[in-house]
Amino acid sequence: MECVGGSIEKMVVGDELHVLAVDDNLIDRKLVEKLLKNSSCKVTTAENGLRALQYLGLQDDDDDDTNSSDHNSASKVNLIITDYCMPGMTGYELLKKIKESRMMKEVPVVIMSSENIPTRINKCLEEGAQMFMIKPLKLSDVKKLRSDFLNRKT
C-alpha cells in the first residue's frame, strides 16, 4: 500500500477509534473491517456511499444536519475510510458530502483505491481527504494509520 496525504488530527476518547468503513466489495469491506478490528478499532461498515450517508445522518441534501436519528452514533465516528470506485456514489462524492456538512466536516476521511492515478489522488486531497491509500491494505498499514491518528490527536 502507498499512502499519500497529510496528518490526521481528531480527538479520540481514550484509545478507541471508531471507523466507518465504506466499500461496495464484500471481500474488501470484510478485509478492512478485520484489519481495523485487529488494531483495536471499533468498526461500522457500509456497502456504498448512500448507506454511509444514512448512517452519518447526511442522506438528505436539504437536511440541516441536526435532526437525524443516527446523530448520536454518527457523531462518535472518528474516521471514515472509503473506497474510491463504487457504483452510485464514488468515494470522492462521499468525501465532498462529508466535507460540506457542518456536523461531519471535521471527521478525517481516508480514500482507498486499487488504482494509483495521480490526478485522482490530488483531487481527493484537494477536496479534504486526509490520506489516499493504495489497495490492498495490510495490517501494518492500518496500524500505521491508527498510530498516526492517535499520536496526532488534539
PELINBEL-V693060 format. One record per residue. N is the residue number from 1. RES is the residue in one small letter. SS is DSSP state (a for helix, b for strand, c for the rest). OMEGA is omega in whole degrees, -180 to 180 (none if undefined). Layout:
n=N res=RES ss=SS omega=OMEGA
n=N res=RES ss=SS omega=OMEGA
This chain:
n=1 res=m ss=c omega=177
n=2 res=e ss=c omega=180
n=3 res=c ss=b omega=177
n=4 res=v ss=b omega=175
n=5 res=g ss=b omega=-175
n=6 res=g ss=c omega=-178
n=7 res=s ss=c omega=177
n=8 res=i ss=c omega=-178
n=9 res=e ss=c omega=180
n=10 res=k ss=c omega=-180
n=11 res=m ss=c omega=176
n=12 res=v ss=c omega=178
n=13 res=v ss=c omega=-176
n=14 res=g ss=c omega=178
n=15 res=d ss=c omega=-176
n=16 res=e ss=c omega=177
n=17 res=l ss=b omega=179
n=18 res=h ss=b omega=-175
n=19 res=v ss=b omega=170
n=20 res=l ss=b omega=-179
n=21 res=a ss=b omega=-175
n=22 res=v ss=b omega=178
n=23 res=d ss=c omega=-179
n=24 res=d ss=c omega=-179
n=25 res=n ss=c omega=-176
n=26 res=l ss=a omega=-179
n=27 res=i ss=a omega=179
n=28 res=d ss=a omega=-180
n=29 res=r ss=a omega=179
n=30 res=k ss=a omega=178
n=31 res=l ss=a omega=179
n=32 res=v ss=a omega=179
n=33 res=e ss=a omega=-179
n=34 res=k ss=a omega=180
n=35 res=l ss=a omega=180
n=36 res=l ss=a omega=180
n=37 res=k ss=a omega=177
n=38 res=n ss=a omega=177
n=39 res=s ss=c omega=177
n=40 res=s ss=c omega=176
n=41 res=c ss=b omega=169
n=42 res=k ss=b omega=-175
n=43 res=v ss=b omega=169
n=44 res=t ss=b omega=-179
n=45 res=t ss=b omega=175
n=46 res=a ss=b omega=-176
n=47 res=e ss=c omega=176
n=48 res=n ss=c omega=-178
n=49 res=g ss=a omega=-180
n=50 res=l ss=a omega=177
n=51 res=r ss=a omega=178
n=52 res=a ss=a omega=178
n=53 res=l ss=a omega=177
n=54 res=q ss=a omega=-180
n=55 res=y ss=a omega=-178
n=56 res=l ss=a omega=-179
n=57 res=g ss=c omega=-177
n=58 res=l ss=c omega=-172
n=59 res=q ss=c omega=-178
n=60 res=d ss=c omega=-179
n=61 res=d ss=c omega=-177
n=62 res=d ss=c omega=-179
n=63 res=d ss=c omega=179
n=64 res=d ss=c omega=176
n=65 res=d ss=c omega=-175
n=66 res=t ss=c omega=-175
n=67 res=n ss=c omega=177
n=68 res=s ss=c omega=178
n=69 res=s ss=c omega=179
n=70 res=d ss=c omega=-174
n=71 res=h ss=a omega=-178
n=72 res=n ss=a omega=-180
n=73 res=s ss=a omega=-180
n=74 res=a ss=a omega=-178
n=75 res=s ss=c omega=179
n=76 res=k ss=c omega=177
n=77 res=v ss=c omega=-179
n=78 res=n ss=c omega=-174
n=79 res=l ss=b omega=176
n=80 res=i ss=b omega=176
n=81 res=i ss=b omega=-174
n=82 res=t ss=b omega=173
n=83 res=d ss=b omega=177
n=84 res=y ss=c omega=-175
n=85 res=c ss=c omega=177
n=86 res=m ss=c omega=177
n=87 res=p ss=c omega=178
n=88 res=g ss=c omega=-180
n=89 res=m ss=c omega=179
n=90 res=t ss=c omega=175
n=91 res=g ss=a omega=178
n=92 res=y ss=a omega=179
n=93 res=e ss=a omega=176
n=94 res=l ss=a omega=177
n=95 res=l ss=a omega=-179
n=96 res=k ss=a omega=179
n=97 res=k ss=a omega=-180
n=98 res=i ss=a omega=-177
n=99 res=k ss=a omega=176
n=100 res=e ss=a omega=-176
n=101 res=s ss=c omega=175
n=102 res=r ss=c omega=-173
n=103 res=m ss=c omega=-171
n=104 res=m ss=c omega=-171
n=105 res=k ss=c omega=-179
n=106 res=e ss=c omega=-180
n=107 res=v ss=c omega=179
n=108 res=p ss=b omega=178
n=109 res=v ss=b omega=176
n=110 res=v ss=b omega=178
n=111 res=i ss=b omega=176
n=112 res=m ss=b omega=180
n=113 res=s ss=b omega=176
n=114 res=s ss=c omega=-179
n=115 res=e ss=c omega=179
n=116 res=n ss=c omega=-177
n=117 res=i ss=c omega=-175
n=118 res=p ss=a omega=-180
n=119 res=t ss=a omega=178
n=120 res=r ss=a omega=180
n=121 res=i ss=a omega=-179
n=122 res=n ss=a omega=180
n=123 res=k ss=a omega=-180
n=124 res=c ss=a omega=-180
n=125 res=l ss=a omega=178
n=126 res=e ss=a omega=-179
n=127 res=e ss=a omega=175
n=128 res=g ss=c omega=177
n=129 res=a ss=c omega=179
n=130 res=q ss=c omega=-175
n=131 res=m ss=b omega=175
n=132 res=f ss=b omega=-176
n=133 res=m ss=b omega=177
n=134 res=i ss=b omega=179
n=135 res=k ss=c omega=1
n=136 res=p ss=c omega=178
n=137 res=l ss=c omega=177
n=138 res=k ss=c omega=180
n=139 res=l ss=a omega=-180
n=140 res=s ss=a omega=178
n=141 res=d ss=a omega=-179
n=142 res=v ss=a omega=178
n=143 res=k ss=a omega=178
n=144 res=k ss=a omega=178
n=145 res=l ss=a omega=-180
n=146 res=r ss=a omega=180
n=147 res=s ss=a omega=178
n=148 res=d ss=a omega=-179
n=149 res=f ss=a omega=-177
n=150 res=l ss=a omega=-180
n=151 res=n ss=a omega=-177
n=152 res=r ss=c omega=-180
n=153 res=k ss=c omega=-176
n=154 res=t ss=c omega=none
